[in-house]
Amino acid sequence: ESGKLLWTFEGHSGWVLDLAYSPDGKILASGSADGTVKLWDLASATLTHTLSGHTSQVVSLAFSPREPLLASGSDDGTIKLWNTATGQLLRTWQSNSWRVRSVAISPDGKILASGSESGTIQLYGLHTGELLRTLHRQSGAVQSLAFMPLGDSAGAETLILAIGGGSLDSTIELWDASKGEHLSTLKGHRDTVHSLSISADGTILTSGSEDNTIKIWRLPSTGQISIEK
């Protein structure tokens, strides 16, 4: 409201590469090139936990919308699941690529998505650890992922995928994650798409690219998304 600086959090020994807020707005998580994830309490402006275990930089973070769980993706090729209340490491997944570029958790808190430099997206059961499905891109690395917030009654989440790789593929793809079906391709960027954000009502997608542009897309409802749009 005022634009006043409230806090400055210091403690990482490398670049801060990603940030994520817990659903209740009480915790800020930061992932760094130093290979750690730090959890900051926003009420007291204090560090509560340092999550160590990755052997390379942490590039992506995702909170579960339902539980005190945080997923972290790293250039070491792993995805780790942490309990944010205790700082305990709960599970480690090994990606089929040597670099994990993005992670996302579905709105119902059941599915973990991981995108890698190999151009594949692996979908895991968040609680079972089981590999549920692998989605394949035609070319280019997967740089960012985002789930459309459809709610419990939707029956199937549509996974919004941004595919990097510069001139190889700078498109954004819409997938039905539950069926593994490619629904639509959004074209317009001329270089790697590094960041995606979807509005709370699921109608607007914002994408940031290495072509120095930010694009805002109006998303149709799931039932209106056509194949190869």
N, C-alpha and C positions, 0 to 999 in steps of 0.2 A: 504493500500500500504506500509506503514512504520511499522505497528504493534504498533504504539504509542497510548497510552491511551488518548482519547480525552476528555471524560467527566465521572464523577461519579455522579449518581443521588441518592440523599438520601432523605428520608421522610417517608417511610413505617415503621411501628412499628412491623412488623412481616415478616416472610419469603416471598420473591418474588417467586411466584409459576408459573407465566406465563408471557410472553412478546409477543407483536404483533406490527408490523409496519403498519402504514396507507399506502394505495396503492401509494400515492404520495411521501412517504418517509419523510414526514415532522413531523410526530407525532410518538412517541413511547408510547405505553400503557403498564402498568404494573399492574398485579393482585396479591394480597397479602393475606397472612393468617390473616391480620388485618381487612379483610372484605371490603377493598376499592380498587378502580381502580384509578390509577393516569395517567394523560396525560402529556407528556413532549414534549415541543417544541425543536426540534433538532437543529434549526438554532441558537437559543439564549440560549439553555441549561437551560430552565426555566420550572417550573411547571405551567401549564395553568389551569388544573381542577383536583379536587379530587372528584371522583364519589362515593357517599356514599348511601347505601340502603340495601346491602346484610347484613344478620345477621350471616354469617359464612364465612369461607375463600373462596376467589375467585380463582378457579383452572384453568379456561380456558377463552381465549379471542379470538374474531374473528372480523375483520373489514369487512364492506361491500366493495366490489370492485368498487362500483359505486357512493356511497353517503357518507357523513360524519356521518356514523353510526357505532357503536361498540356494539357487543353482549358480555355479560359476563355470565359465568356459575359458580355456587357456590354450596358448600356443604349444603347450606340451602334449596336445592331442587328447586331453581328458576333460570330462565334465564332472564336477564334484557337487554333492548335495550336502548342505550344512543345516544344523538346527541353530537358528539365530538366537534362541533363548539361552542355550548352553555353550554354543560355539563348537559343538561336537560334529565331526565328519561322519555322515551317515552312509554315504555310498560314493563310489567312483565308477564312472563309465569310461571305457576306452573307445575313442572315435575310430572310424575307419580311415581317417586322414591324420596327418601329423600336425595339423593346426585346426583348432576349433575357432570359428570366427564369430558365432552368435549362439545364444541360447534363449529360449522362451518357454513359459509355462502356460498351459491352456486355462481359460477362464474358470473351468470347474476344478482346477488343481489336480487333474488326473494324468495329464500328458506333458512330458518334457520334450521339447524339440531342440535339436542341435544341428547347426549348419557349419560346413567345413570348406576348406580350400579345394577339396576334391569335387565340389559341386553337388554333393549329396546332403540330404536332410534326413537325420535319423530320429524317429519318434519312439520314445520309451515310456513305459508305465512308471510314473513318478514314485509310486509306492512299492511296486513289484520289482522294478529294475529291468523288466523284460523289454527286449527290442520288439516293438509292435509293427513297425513298417519303415521302409527306406524309400524316400522319394529321390528321383534323379533329374537333374537339370541337363539340358543339352550341352551347355558350355558355360565356363566361368565359375568363379568361386561364389559361395553363399556368404555375403557380408553381413546381412541383418535379417532378423525374423521378427514377426509380430503376430499375435493371435487377435482376430476380430472378436470383440466382446459380445457374444451372442446370448449369453445366459443359459441357464440349465434346461429351459424348455426347447431350445433349438434342436437338440438331438445330435448335431454334428458341428464341430468347430471348423471354420474356414481359416486356414493358416495363410497369412500374408507373407510372401517371401520376396526379399530383395536380393538380386543376384549381381555380384560384382564382376570384376575381370576386365574393366575398361572397355576396349573395343570388341572384346570377345562377346560380352553380353551385359548390357546396362539396363535390362528390363526389370520390371517387378511382376512377379507371378502370383496369382491367387490359386490356392489349392484347397480342396476338401480333404482335410487331414484324416478324417475317419474312413474315407473310401479310397484315399490315395489318388484322387482324380485331379488333373489340371483343369482349372475352370476358365481362366482368363489371363491375358498378358497385357500389362500397361507399358506402353512405349513412349519415350519422350526424353529421357536422360541420354547424354552422350558419353558418360563415363561412369565409373564405379559408383554404385548406390551404397553408401556407408551407413545410413540411418533411416529408420522408419518409426512413425508414431501414428497411432489410430485414436480418434476421438472416443470419448466414453460411450457415446451412443452408436458407435460403429459405422458412421456415415462418411467420415472424412479420413483420408490417409494422407499424411505428409511425409515426403521423402527428401533426404539431403544427399547431394551427390558431389563427386570430385570434379564435376563440370562447373562448379561454383554456383549452382542453382538449387533452390528449394522449390519443389512442386507440390501442389495441393490437389488431390484427386477426390472427386465425389464417388463414393462407393455405392453400387446398387445393393439391394437386399440379396441375400444368398439365393433366393429363388429366382432372381432376375439375372444372375451372373451367367453369361453365355460362354460356350466353349470358344477359345481363340478369338476373343473380342479384340 
